[in-house]
């Protein structure tokens, strides 16, 4: 959680390698962030973290090395509702068939800006919910923004920490007819076990209520510095609950990474393979079929 320190975090691993075995054709990294030159694209005052060195061109190289053809830019928290970098990047991107994005909706974002973002390939709105992210949005304002996402045809990305999920459960359950996708395995605490209330609540939502979930950041949530064995039972439980509504994301460039070793992005794909017990059909669902449905990629 934010601690107010000025700690310097490690940079992403530039020796990207492909996973073993290789990812299937048309695989999608459903979450990575991009950042621009601070002078041109400054973060908001009091941002949770300073934007690192991680440009769209860097990530294009990472995708190539991993053997991924598709990706989803997730507009990062430091820019809040300032979408200039996202708009400039999507406007200049020549591979429009294979790149999608999510934006941030709040009351100050105009309908005209939403239409602009929609025309450029934005397909979802991310909601950074809770004190964990230094956000102070009221439940009513979140609901208004979710209604706007629904009206334009986007899905909602729920970036919410495990300890706060149940606090927001009544509000989230009150939103109808909007596709919900939970980021980063719900930021649950693996040490609490498979019977923990937040985990069971998420499993119920993806199994019985049509919600989606991203099988990402198991390495970050793990208590282990390597291998991340404690993440595997939770990943497998999610796969068993809703294999048709799971996606995967690298969360590149891994901002605020606190462990001694920065992982290689190829390793993170291999962690997903373990959740799937190395079943090629499940892997293809999560890396290809499911993200194509959620983000509107065409074959």
Secondary structure, 3 states (H helix, E strand, C coil): CCCCCCCCCCCCCCCCCCCCCCCCCCCEEEEECCCCCCCCCCCCCCCCCCCCCCCHHHHHHHHHHHCCCEEEEECCHHHCCCCHHHHHHHHHCCCCCCEEEEECCCCCCCHHHHHHHHHHCEEEEEEEECHHHCCCCCHHHHHHHHHHHHHHCCEEEEEECHHHHHHHHHHHHCCCCCCEEECHHHHCCHHHCCCCHHHHHHHHHHHHCCCEEECCCHHHHCCCCCCCHHHHHHHHHHHHHHHHHEECCCCECCCCCCCCCCCCHHHHHHHHHHHCCCCHHHHHHHHHHHHHHHHCCCC
